[in-house]
Amino acid sequence: MSHNLSLLPAAEKNKVELDKQASYIVWQLKEAKAGPEALRTQLENIRDDAEKAWFEQCVVKYKKMMGVL
């Protein structure tokens, strides 16, 4: 089943984008292409507390999936 992401409300689109960014940063950490500062920088750029919490949840999820400590 395919989903048209452009039809989602703006808040849901943003959650999808934050999830993608979390996945990419954790992948960079795993591949030693970036350090923990990349994660800190991304968190500093997120203004909304709910979005920060969502991003942090996604980071934890992807760290478990990718075996990153």
BADRENMI-231911 format. One record per atom (N, C-alpha, C, O): y negated, x negated, z negated. Coordinates in steps of 0.1 Angstrom, whole numbers, plus 5000, padded with zeros to 4 digits. Layout:
// BADRENMI-231911
YXZ/...
//
This chain:
// BADRENMI-231911
501249925000/500050005000/498849915000/498749824992/497849945009/496649865009/495549935003/495550055002/494549854998/493449914991/492149864998/492049745001/491249955001/489949915007/489049884995/488449974989/488749754992/487949714981/486449754983/485749774973/486049774995/484649814997/484349954993/483249984991/485450034990/485250164986/485050174970/484750284965/485350064964/485250064949/483850074944/482850034952/483550124932/482250124927/481849974924/482649894923/480549954923/480049824921/480649744909/480949634910/480749824898/481349754886/482749714888/483149604883/483549784895/484949754898/484949634908/485849544906/484149634918/484049514927/483749394919/484249284922/482749404910/482449284902/483649234893/483849114892/484449324888/485549284880/486549214889/487249114885/486749264901/487649194911/487149054914/487948954914/485849044916/485248914919/485348814907/485748694909/485148864895/485348784883/486848734881/487048624877/487748824885/489148794884/489448684894/490248584891/488948694906/489148584916/488548454912/489148344913/487348454906/486748334901/487548274890/487648144889/488048354881/488948304870/490148234876/490548124871/490748294885/491948244891/491648104898/492448014896/490548104905/490247974912/489947864902/490347754904/489147894891/488847794881/490147744875/490247624872/491047834871/492247784864/493047704874/493747604870/493147744887/493847654897/493147524898/493947424899/491847514898/491147384898/491547304886/491747174887/491647364874/492047294862/493447234863/493747124860/494347314868/495747274870/495847164880/496647074877/495047164890/495147054900/494246934897/494146844905/493646934886/492746834881/491546814891/491046704893/491146924897/489946914906/488646954899/487546934904/488847004887/487647034878/488147024864/489247024861/487147004855/487446994841/486947124834/486447214840/487047114821/486647234813/485147274814/484847384812/484347174819/482947204821/482747314832/481747394831/483647324841/483547424852/483747564846/483047654850/484547574836/484747704829/483547734821/483047854821/483047634814/481847664806/480647704814/479847794811/480447634826/479347664835/479447804840/478447884840/480647844844/480847984849/480548084838/479948184841/480948064826/480648154815/479148164812/478648274809/478448054813/477048054811/476348134821/475248194819/476848144833/476248214844/476448364843/475748444850/477348414834/477648554833/476748604821/476948554810/475948704824/474948754814/475548864806/475348874794/476348954812/476849074805/477949044796/478948974800/477949084783/479049054774/480349114778/481349044776/480349234784/481649294788/482249214800/483449194800/481349164809/481849084820/482348954815/483348904820/481748894805/482248764799/483548784793/484548704795/483748894786/485048924779/486148944790/487248894788/485749014801/486749034812/487148904818/488248874821/486148824821/486348684827/487248604818/488248544823/487048604805/487848524795/489248584795/490248504794/489448714796/490748774796/491548724809/492648694808/490848724820/491448684832/491848534832/492848494837/490948454826/491248314824/492548294816/493448214820/492648364805/493848354797/495148404805/496148334805/494948504813/496048554821/496548454831/497748424832/495548394838/495948294848/496448164842/497248094848/495948124831/496448004824/497948024821/498747934822/498248144816/499648174813/500548174826/501648114826/500048234836/500748244849/500948104855/502048074861/499948014854/500047884860/500447774851/500647664855/500747814839/501247714829/500247604825/500547494823/498947644824/497847554821/497647574806/497447694801/497547464798/497347484784/495847474781/495447484769/
//
